[in-house]
Amino acid sequence: MTDAVAEFLEGKDTHASGLLREVRKLALHAGDDISERVSKSLIGWSGKRSFATAYVKGKYLELSIDLTRKVDHRRLRAAFATTKTVTTHRFTFGPDHKVDARIGALLKESLETVAPGARKSVANS
């Protein structure tokens, strides 16, 4: 873990921070040429284009994944079109939740379809 990530997580809820570390690992291992940026409010991952962001809010992990289609997931809070081709999916993980393998698959899909700057239409808009 980088110093910037450790600093970002300092003082935040232990469980939510652990979930963010899991998501971070999945995002960074989704493929090659992934950039990570850490700001005061969130951590984001990108290729040529941003494909996912995450932050800790109290006892919750908030995760956004951009995809070229709409998906369902038990932790999905909202899905909305952010461009003609991209739908942003907002997930919330609470104190009793775990990050499942499907999140890893969605991050990988996002890296492959959105991060390069894909020009596909949103499926089932």
C-alpha positions as protocol buffer text, in pm:
chain_id: "A"
residue {
  index: 1
  type: MET
  ca { x: 0 y: 0 z: 0 }
}
residue {
  index: 2
  type: THR
  ca { x: 131 y: 342 z: -89 }
}
residue {
  index: 3
  type: ASP
  ca { x: 179 y: 618 z: 166 }
}
residue {
  index: 4
  type: ALA
  ca { x: -98 y: 818 z: -4 }
}
residue {
  index: 5
  type: VAL
  ca { x: -347 y: 530 z: 37 }
}
residue {
  index: 6
  type: ALA
  ca { x: -244 y: 474 z: 400 }
}
residue {
  index: 7
  type: GLU
  ca { x: -288 y: 845 z: 465 }
}
residue {
  index: 8
  type: PHE
  ca { x: -627 y: 842 z: 290 }
}
residue {
  index: 9
  type: LEU
  ca { x: -747 y: 555 z: 513 }
}
residue {
  index: 10
  type: GLU
  ca { x: -606 y: 699 z: 836 }
}
residue {
  index: 11
  type: GLY
  ca { x: -878 y: 739 z: 1098 }
}
residue {
  index: 12
  type: LYS
  ca { x: -1147 y: 575 z: 884 }
}
residue {
  index: 13
  type: ASP
  ca { x: -1364 y: 280 z: 989 }
}
residue {
  index: 14
  type: THR
  ca { x: -1157 y: -39 z: 1003 }
}
residue {
  index: 15
  type: HIS
  ca { x: -1406 y: -265 z: 822 }
}
residue {
  index: 16
  type: ALA
  ca { x: -1484 y: -12 z: 548 }
}
residue {
  index: 17
  type: SER
  ca { x: -1110 y: 52 z: 504 }
}
residue {
  index: 18
  type: GLY
  ca { x: -1055 y: -323 z: 466 }
}
residue {
  index: 19
  type: LEU
  ca { x: -1324 y: -336 z: 198 }
}
residue {
  index: 20
  type: LEU
  ca { x: -1158 y: -49 z: 14 }
}
residue {
  index: 21
  type: ARG
  ca { x: -825 y: -232 z: 28 }
}
residue {
  index: 22
  type: GLU
  ca { x: -996 y: -539 z: -127 }
}
residue {
  index: 23
  type: VAL
  ca { x: -1151 y: -330 z: -405 }
}
residue {
  index: 24
  type: ARG
  ca { x: -816 y: -158 z: -463 }
}
residue {
  index: 25
  type: LYS
  ca { x: -643 y: -493 z: -503 }
}
residue {
  index: 26
  type: LEU
  ca { x: -912 y: -611 z: -748 }
}
residue {
  index: 27
  type: ALA
  ca { x: -890 y: -287 z: -948 }
}
residue {
  index: 28
  type: LEU
  ca { x: -511 y: -288 z: -969 }
}
residue {
  index: 29
  type: HIS
  ca { x: -505 y: -655 z: -1070 }
}
residue {
  index: 30
  type: ALA
  ca { x: -783 y: -625 z: -1330 }
}
residue {
  index: 31
  type: GLY
  ca { x: -527 y: -576 z: -1607 }
}
residue {
  index: 32
  type: ASP
  ca { x: -226 y: -379 z: -1726 }
}
residue {
  index: 33
  type: ASP
  ca { x: -151 y: -6 z: -1745 }
}
residue {
  index: 34
  type: ILE
  ca { x: -377 y: 100 z: -1459 }
}
residue {
  index: 35
  type: SER
  ca { x: -319 y: 436 z: -1295 }
}
residue {
  index: 36
  type: GLU
  ca { x: -425 y: 507 z: -939 }
}
residue {
  index: 37
  type: ARG
  ca { x: -498 y: 854 z: -806 }
}
residue {
  index: 38
  type: VAL
  ca { x: -560 y: 940 z: -444 }
}
residue {
  index: 39
  type: SER
  ca { x: -729 y: 1265 z: -351 }
}
residue {
  index: 40
  type: LYS
  ca { x: -860 y: 1392 z: -20 }
}
residue {
  index: 41
  type: SER
  ca { x: -1205 y: 1253 z: -96 }
}
residue {
  index: 42
  type: LEU
  ca { x: -1158 y: 934 z: -300 }
}
residue {
  index: 43
  type: ILE
  ca { x: -932 y: 684 z: -472 }
}
residue {
  index: 44
  type: GLY
  ca { x: -974 y: 630 z: -845 }
}
residue {
  index: 45
  type: TRP
  ca { x: -842 y: 393 z: -1108 }
}
residue {
  index: 46
  type: SER
  ca { x: -805 y: 460 z: -1477 }
}
residue {
  index: 47
  type: GLY
  ca { x: -661 y: 354 z: -1808 }
}
residue {
  index: 48
  type: LYS
  ca { x: -700 y: 625 z: -2070 }
}
residue {
  index: 49
  type: ARG
  ca { x: -1030 y: 700 z: -1895 }
}
residue {
  index: 50
  type: SER
  ca { x: -1139 y: 660 z: -1535 }
}
residue {
  index: 51
  type: PHE
  ca { x: -1322 y: 333 z: -1479 }
}
residue {
  index: 52
  type: ALA
  ca { x: -1381 y: 314 z: -1101 }
}
residue {
  index: 53
  type: THR
  ca { x: -1366 y: 520 z: -781 }
}
residue {
  index: 54
  type: ALA
  ca { x: -1413 y: 441 z: -413 }
}
residue {
  index: 55
  type: TYR
  ca { x: -1431 y: 620 z: -81 }
}
residue {
  index: 56
  type: VAL
  ca { x: -1519 y: 551 z: 280 }
}
residue {
  index: 57
  type: LYS
  ca { x: -1822 y: 729 z: 425 }
}
residue {
  index: 58
  type: GLY
  ca { x: -1859 y: 653 z: 794 }
}
residue {
  index: 59
  type: LYS
  ca { x: -1895 y: 275 z: 823 }
}
residue {
  index: 60
  type: TYR
  ca { x: -1965 y: 229 z: 453 }
}
residue {
  index: 61
  type: LEU
  ca { x: -1761 y: 177 z: 140 }
}
residue {
  index: 62
  type: GLU
  ca { x: -1900 y: 363 z: -159 }
}
residue {
  index: 63
  type: LEU
  ca { x: -1785 y: 226 z: -495 }
}
residue {
  index: 64
  type: SER
  ca { x: -1857 y: 349 z: -848 }
}
residue {
  index: 65
  type: ILE
  ca { x: -1786 y: 135 z: -1153 }
}
residue {
  index: 66
  type: ASP
  ca { x: -1843 y: 259 z: -1509 }
}
residue {
  index: 67
  type: LEU
  ca { x: -1971 y: 4 z: -1759 }
}
residue {
  index: 68
  type: THR
  ca { x: -2108 y: 5 z: -2114 }
}
residue {
  index: 69
  type: ARG
  ca { x: -2419 y: -184 z: -1999 }
}
residue {
  index: 70
  type: LYS
  ca { x: -2650 y: -189 z: -1699 }
}
residue {
  index: 71
  type: VAL
  ca { x: -2602 y: -466 z: -1443 }
}
residue {
  index: 72
  type: ASP
  ca { x: -2774 y: -588 z: -1127 }
}
residue {
  index: 73
  type: HIS
  ca { x: -2597 y: -664 z: -801 }
}
residue {
  index: 74
  type: ARG
  ca { x: -2726 y: -698 z: -446 }
}
residue {
  index: 75
  type: ARG
  ca { x: -2515 y: -397 z: -332 }
}
residue {
  index: 76
  type: LEU
  ca { x: -2615 y: -176 z: -626 }
}
residue {
  index: 77
  type: ARG
  ca { x: -2764 y: 150 z: -502 }
}
residue {
  index: 78
  type: ALA
  ca { x: -2807 y: 332 z: -833 }
}
residue {
  index: 79
  type: ALA
  ca { x: -2719 y: 312 z: -1203 }
}
residue {
  index: 80
  type: PHE
  ca { x: -2733 y: 615 z: -1430 }
}
residue {
  index: 81
  type: ALA
  ca { x: -2607 y: 712 z: -1773 }
}
residue {
  index: 82
  type: THR
  ca { x: -2311 y: 948 z: -1749 }
}
residue {
  index: 83
  type: THR
  ca { x: -2247 y: 963 z: -2125 }
}
residue {
  index: 84
  type: LYS
  ca { x: -2420 y: 816 z: -2431 }
}
residue {
  index: 85
  type: THR
  ca { x: -2203 y: 507 z: -2391 }
}
residue {
  index: 86
  type: VAL
  ca { x: -2132 y: 476 z: -2018 }
}
residue {
  index: 87
  type: THR
  ca { x: -2352 y: 385 z: -1722 }
}
residue {
  index: 88
  type: THR
  ca { x: -2212 y: 457 z: -1376 }
}
residue {
  index: 89
  type: HIS
  ca { x: -2304 y: 200 z: -1111 }
}
residue {
  index: 90
  type: ARG
  ca { x: -2297 y: 304 z: -744 }
}
residue {
  index: 91
  type: PHE
  ca { x: -2249 y: 26 z: -488 }
}
residue {
  index: 92
  type: THR
  ca { x: -2266 y: 52 z: -109 }
}
residue {
  index: 93
  type: PHE
  ca { x: -2103 y: -198 z: 125 }
}
residue {
  index: 94
  type: GLY
  ca { x: -2186 y: -180 z: 497 }
}
residue {
  index: 95
  type: PRO
  ca { x: -2049 y: -323 z: 819 }
}
residue {
  index: 96
  type: ASP
  ca { x: -2181 y: -676 z: 753 }
}
residue {
  index: 97
  type: HIS
  ca { x: -2093 y: -690 z: 384 }
}
residue {
  index: 98
  type: LYS
  ca { x: -1809 y: -843 z: 187 }
}
residue {
  index: 99
  type: VAL
  ca { x: -1673 y: -766 z: -158 }
}
residue {
  index: 100
  type: ASP
  ca { x: -1764 y: -1062 z: -377 }
}
residue {
  index: 101
  type: ALA
  ca { x: -1597 y: -1203 z: -688 }
}
residue {
  index: 102
  type: ARG
  ca { x: -1857 y: -1038 z: -912 }
}
residue {
  index: 103
  type: ILE
  ca { x: -1718 y: -695 z: -820 }
}
residue {
  index: 104
  type: GLY
  ca { x: -1377 y: -812 z: -942 }
}
residue {
  index: 105
  type: ALA
  ca { x: -1534 y: -928 z: -1269 }
}
residue {
  index: 106
  type: LEU
  ca { x: -1713 y: -593 z: -1312 }
}
residue {
  index: 107
  type: LEU
  ca { x: -1389 y: -401 z: -1250 }
}
residue {
  index: 108
  type: LYS
  ca { x: -1214 y: -614 z: -1512 }
}
residue {
  index: 109
  type: GLU
  ca { x: -1499 y: -559 z: -1758 }
}
residue {
  index: 110
  type: SER
  ca { x: -1486 y: -186 z: -1692 }
}
residue {
  index: 111
  type: LEU
  ca { x: -1111 y: -179 z: -1750 }
}
residue {
  index: 112
  type: GLU
  ca { x: -1155 y: -363 z: -2080 }
}
residue {
  index: 113
  type: THR
  ca { x: -1454 y: -165 z: -2210 }
}
residue {
  index: 114
  type: VAL
  ca { x: -1454 y: 182 z: -2051 }
}
residue {
  index: 115
  type: ALA
  ca { x: -1092 y: 255 z: -1955 }
}
residue {
  index: 116
  type: PRO
  ca { x: -970 y: 251 z: -2319 }
}
residue {
  index: 117
  type: GLY
  ca { x: -1235 y: 511 z: -2408 }
}
residue {
  index: 118
  type: ALA
  ca { x: -1480 y: 261 z: -2567 }
}
residue {
  index: 119
  type: ARG
  ca { x: -1747 y: 394 z: -2804 }
}
residue {
  index: 120
  type: LYS
  ca { x: -2019 y: 134 z: -2745 }
}
residue {
  index: 121
  type: SER
  ca { x: -2383 y: 219 z: -2682 }
}
residue {
  index: 122
  type: VAL
  ca { x: -2533 y: 152 z: -2342 }
}
residue {
  index: 123
  type: ALA
  ca { x: -2720 y: -177 z: -2356 }
}
residue {
  index: 124
  type: ASN
  ca { x: -3086 y: -171 z: -2251 }
}
residue {
  index: 125
  type: SER
  ca { x: -3091 y: 200 z: -2168 }
}
